[in-house]
Amino acid sequence: MTVTTRGRRLPTLAEPVARRGRRLLEALRLSGAELSLVLVSDAVMRRLNRDWRGKDRPTDVLSFAQREGAGGAPRGLLGDVVISVDTARRQAAERAAPLAHELDRLLIHGVLHLLGYDHERSPAEARRMERRERQLAQRLGH
């Protein structure tokens, strides 16, 4: 698992998030899988959200699955999860939760999207994804 940061104050978050990301992959029985996590600012996230989803605003997390498209990717290559640390900080404050818990929540959400979960598909799928998110958060100690 690789963690990349884009911003002056973000490198200190990289290693703790990487450790929890490795624990998440182990909980999913994907410890051999490759996952790229990028921690960015709202400005970077806004550009990505605009360019890839046509929504000109920042969002909390984006997932880019490597398995999608013609040919897909080699087995074990999951894709990229991009998290806006600015948005995560705001959401953590709103929930009165530590930033680390919010980053975990977003990482779990993003990885589940890489695995094919999609809460926008139907209410039943949203409930299925929420249940799995809660299970995985418990595995990470939340």
Protein Blocks (a to p, Z undefined) as FASTA:
>chain_A
ZZddedjklmmmmmmmmmmmmmmmmmnopmmpccddddddfklmmmmmmmmnopacddfb
dcddfkgcehiaaehiabdcdddfklmmmmmmmnopafklmmmmmmmmmmmmmnopafkl
pmklmmmmmmmmmmmmmmnoZZ
